[in-house]
Amino acid sequence: MAGPNIDDIDLQILGELQDNGRMTNVDLARKVGLTAPPCLRRVRALEEAGAITAYHAVVDPAMLGYTITVFAMVSLKSQAEADLKAFQDHVDALPEVRECHMLNGEIDFILKVVARDLQSFQQFLTSKLTPAPNVVSVKTSLTIRTSKNLPGVPLPV
């Protein structure tokens, strides 16, 4: 049991939708052993509870011309809440930043950044990221290969 209101059938529903969010309710119901109406009620309840936060397509960045993925480790001058918020607001407005995680330790944030090529990443780095509010340093690592990239979380089978 994952949470106080999530039972084994809900976990099955979440697992199926995590693997294929475009599945019809009828197919989902069949896979989890329900009829369509109660299955749909459960999905709606999971959405309302916040267990399901969104549905989206996973696109291939290279097919759209984004051939570079970089992880940027950002250190800030100050970790006061207002400074953290100012940096997060800045990053929120940068479409190249696909993920932003605040960390505990030497590095304050790690960002996943996509770019069309190395030159466009360098332009992004020097014109948008390093001049961001409160930034003291940015260390970057360019990905060479991605061997695993799974959405969601591991769920019991």
C-alpha positions as CSV (number, residue, x, y, z in Angstrom):
1,M,0.0,0.0,0.0
2,A,1.6,3.3,-1.1
3,G,-0.6,5.8,0.7
4,P,-3.5,5.8,3.1
5,N,-6.1,5.8,0.2
6,I,-4.2,3.9,-2.5
7,D,-5.0,0.2,-2.7
8,D,-3.6,-2.6,-4.9
9,I,-6.0,-1.9,-7.7
10,D,-5.1,1.8,-7.7
11,L,-1.4,0.8,-7.9
12,Q,-2.2,-1.4,-10.9
13,I,-4.0,1.5,-12.5
14,L,-1.1,3.8,-11.8
15,G,1.4,1.2,-13.2
16,E,-0.6,0.8,-16.4
17,L,-1.1,4.5,-17.0
18,Q,2.6,5.2,-16.2
19,D,3.5,2.7,-19.0
20,N,0.8,3.9,-21.4
21,G,-1.1,7.1,-20.6
22,R,-3.0,6.9,-23.9
23,M,-4.7,3.7,-23.0
24,T,-8.5,3.8,-23.2
25,N,-10.5,3.5,-20.0
26,V,-12.0,0.2,-21.4
27,D,-8.6,-1.3,-21.9
28,L,-7.4,0.0,-18.6
29,A,-10.4,-1.5,-16.8
30,R,-9.9,-4.9,-18.5
31,K,-6.2,-4.9,-17.5
32,V,-6.9,-4.2,-13.8
33,G,-10.0,-6.5,-13.6
34,L,-12.7,-3.8,-13.3
35,T,-15.6,-2.7,-15.5
36,A,-15.2,0.7,-17.1
37,P,-17.3,3.0,-14.8
38,P,-15.6,2.1,-11.5
39,C,-12.2,2.2,-13.2
40,L,-12.9,5.7,-14.5
41,R,-14.0,6.8,-11.0
42,R,-10.8,5.5,-9.6
43,V,-8.7,7.3,-12.2
44,R,-10.6,10.5,-11.5
45,A,-10.1,10.1,-7.7
46,L,-6.3,9.5,-8.3
47,E,-6.2,12.7,-10.4
48,E,-8.1,14.7,-7.7
49,A,-5.9,13.3,-4.9
50,G,-2.8,14.4,-6.9
51,A,-1.4,10.8,-7.4
52,I,-1.7,11.5,-11.2
53,T,-0.4,14.9,-11.9
54,A,-0.3,15.1,-15.7
55,Y,-0.5,13.2,-19.0
56,H,2.0,14.0,-21.7
57,A,3.8,12.5,-24.7
58,V,7.5,11.6,-24.3
59,V,9.2,13.0,-27.4
60,D,12.6,12.2,-28.8
61,P,14.7,15.4,-28.4
62,A,17.0,14.5,-31.3
63,M,14.0,14.2,-33.7
64,L,13.2,17.8,-32.8
65,G,16.8,19.0,-33.2
66,Y,17.9,18.9,-29.6
67,T,21.0,16.9,-29.8
68,I,22.7,18.0,-26.6
69,T,21.7,17.2,-23.0
70,V,23.7,18.8,-20.2
71,F,23.5,18.6,-16.5
72,A,24.4,21.9,-14.9
73,M,25.4,22.1,-11.2
74,V,24.7,25.5,-9.9
75,S,26.0,27.1,-6.7
76,L,24.4,30.3,-5.3
77,K,25.9,33.0,-3.2
78,S,23.1,32.9,-0.7
79,Q,20.6,30.2,0.3
80,A,18.1,32.6,1.8
81,E,14.6,31.7,0.8
82,A,14.1,34.9,-1.3
83,D,17.3,34.2,-3.2
84,L,16.4,30.6,-3.8
85,K,12.9,31.7,-5.0
86,A,14.5,34.3,-7.4
87,F,16.7,31.7,-8.9
88,Q,13.8,29.2,-9.3
89,D,11.6,31.9,-10.9
90,H,14.4,32.7,-13.3
91,V,14.9,29.0,-14.2
92,D,11.2,28.5,-14.6
93,A,11.2,31.0,-17.5
94,L,14.0,29.1,-19.4
95,P,12.4,26.5,-21.7
96,E,15.8,24.9,-22.2
97,V,15.8,23.8,-18.6
98,R,13.7,20.6,-18.5
99,E,14.3,19.7,-14.8
100,C,15.5,21.7,-11.8
101,H,16.2,20.0,-8.5
102,M,17.4,21.8,-5.3
103,L,20.1,19.7,-3.6
104,N,21.6,19.3,-0.2
105,G,25.4,19.8,-0.1
106,E,28.0,21.8,-2.0
107,I,25.8,22.2,-5.1
108,D,22.5,24.1,-4.6
109,F,20.7,23.1,-7.8
110,I,21.1,20.5,-10.6
111,L,19.5,21.4,-13.9
112,K,18.8,19.2,-16.9
113,V,19.3,21.4,-20.0
114,V,18.6,20.6,-23.6
115,A,20.2,22.4,-26.6
116,R,20.3,22.1,-30.3
117,D,24.1,22.0,-30.4
118,L,27.2,22.9,-28.4
119,Q,27.2,26.5,-29.6
120,S,23.6,27.1,-28.6
121,F,24.3,25.6,-25.2
122,Q,27.3,27.9,-24.8
123,Q,25.1,30.8,-25.7
124,F,22.4,29.7,-23.2
125,L,25.1,29.2,-20.5
126,T,26.7,32.6,-20.9
127,S,23.7,34.7,-21.6
128,K,20.9,33.1,-19.5
129,L,22.3,30.8,-16.8
130,T,25.5,32.3,-15.4
131,P,24.1,35.8,-15.2
132,A,21.0,34.5,-13.3
133,P,20.3,36.0,-9.8
134,N,22.7,35.0,-7.1
135,V,24.7,32.5,-9.2
136,V,28.3,32.1,-8.1
137,S,29.3,29.1,-10.2
138,V,28.0,26.7,-12.8
139,K,29.7,23.3,-13.5
140,T,28.4,21.4,-16.5
141,S,28.6,17.8,-17.6
142,L,27.6,16.9,-21.2
143,T,25.8,13.5,-21.5
144,I,27.4,11.1,-23.9
145,R,24.8,8.4,-23.8
146,T,21.5,7.7,-22.0
147,S,21.1,4.1,-21.1
148,K,18.0,4.4,-18.9
149,N,15.3,7.1,-18.8
150,L,12.1,5.8,-17.2
151,P,9.2,8.0,-16.3
152,G,7.4,7.8,-13.0
153,V,8.3,5.7,-10.0
154,P,8.8,1.9,-9.5
155,L,5.5,0.3,-8.6
156,P,4.9,-3.2,-7.2
157,V,3.6,-5.6,-9.8
